[in-house]
């Protein structure tokens, strides 16, 4: 009986030893399976007062532009300018055959003269009948007829005068003049070509100094741009520069107007700037970039651009949390300044972010800032 109890105790103790040994082995395996901390470089986010430029895609357009179309039908009889030249307001540009309109004007004038003669006759008749009526020498009905004829003659004269004015206007419309001073383009018609009123485009005249430059501004920046519009003569807060590729236009611009409403689909508002164009270097239809200098008194969060990762068009940084674990945080990027980038939202001063080694991280990775020792070389 004692032998049996001894055997049981021995087996129980052996089982306990084996379980303890297996537990130690499993824990060791788990520790061996856990990845070692990832060596990275970390920096603390701070506010920085930096002067930088916001950039906006820009489209150049004429401040004033009009397409010239005829107001009468006919044949072009003259072109009185050189393509691409400067024109002055009221300058004659085209003429349309006036023979038909001149003849119509003469006919309208002759008709007016006839109506004026009829008016004179009706007026004399009315005066004579009224004189006879004073002596009861004529029927009242005849006097009424004379007054009605006089009134009709007056209206016919008025209608004839209106017709003369309309026909004379057509004669004037046969000469097309510059509506304002500017530059005229390449003529779309030649002498002898037939044109149709309101349809045929003859040419385009536009102003070219200054040139308007349109940009779309985020609605969050409306207040800032409204302030800049009021301070357009002061360059200490902001300077507007126009850039084409790597070339900077030598003349700065200023805000001319801000549109009346925000586009609800894009959340932006059109803002128009004016740039001087004394040398004629700027042309309507060009595309460029407007650089707007930041207000140096405004602090911004600026971090190294290499600390940012992109996933499906969104941008993230790795922020260090408790237990040296990192978490991805979505950020909104602003203007890139050399090797750095402005963070509009997503980070706060005091946050610690990973700068070097982000390519080796994932959500929840454990990091270390202590560089691992090089492996020992075998002898």
C-alpha positions, 0 to 999 in steps of 0.5 A: 500500500505504501509502495502504491502511494509513493508511486502516485506521489512520484508521478504527480511531482513529475507531472508538475515538473513537466508542466512547469517546464512546458510553461517556461518553454512556451513563455520563452517562445512567445518572447522570442516571437515578439518583434524587437523594438524598431529603432527610429528618430523622434522629434517634438512638434513645435510652433514656428513663426516662418514666412512661407508662400501659399500657392494657387493655380491661376488663370490670366484673363482680360479685365475687359473683353468684348467680341465684335459682331455686326448689327447690320447685314452686308459686305465688309468694305474696309478693315482699318487696323493692323492685327494685334495692334493697339486701338483707341476708344471710338477708332474705326475698325470695319465698315459695311456696305452703306449703299442700301442703308444710305438709300433707305435713309434718303427715303425715310427723310423724304417720307418725313418731309411729306408727313410734315407737309400734310401736318402743315395742311391739316393745321391750317384747315383746323385753324380755318374751321375754328374761325368759321365756327366762331361765326356759326358758319360751319357744322360742328362735325366738320370742325371735329373732323379737322381736329382729328385729321390734325392729330393724325398728321402729328402722329404720322410725323412722329412715326416718320421721325422715329423711322428716320432715327432707326434708319440713320442708326443702321447707317451708323452701325455700318461702321464698327468702332472700338468700344474701349481702348485696348488691343485688337486680335486677328481679324476673322473676316476680310474685305468683301466677305458677307456678314450677318447681324448678331452672328458673324464674329469680326474680332475681339478687343480686350484690355491688357494693362493691367491683366486680371488673374483669377484664383480660387481661395478656400472659404477658410481663408476668406477673412484673411484675403478680405483683410489683404484687400483692404491693405492692398497698398501695404506689402508688409503683410502679404505680397502677391507674386505671379510665377510661370514654371520657375520664372517669377514675374517681376511686378507684384499684384494686389487683390481687385475683388472677391466674388460675391459667394462661395461655390458650394460644390468646391468650398472655394471663392473666386478672387481676382488680382490685378498685375501691371503689364506695361511691357506686354509680357502677360497675355489673356489665356495664360496659366500660372501660379500665384504665390501669397506670402504668409503673415510672419506674425502667425505661428505654424506647425512645420515638420520634416516632410519625410515624417509623412506617409501617404495612403490612398491619397491621405497623409499620416504621421506616426505619433509616439504614445504610451509604452513607446508604441506608435499610432498613425494620425491623419494630418492635413498638409499645407505648403511645402517649404524645402524639406519641411511641410506645414501641417494645417491640422492633425498635430499639436505642439508637444506631440512626438512624431517619428522622423526616421525609420517610418518605413519600418513601422505599422500601427502599434509598433514598439519603438526605441531611440537607442541605436542597437549595438552591432552584432559581434563578429565571430572569431 
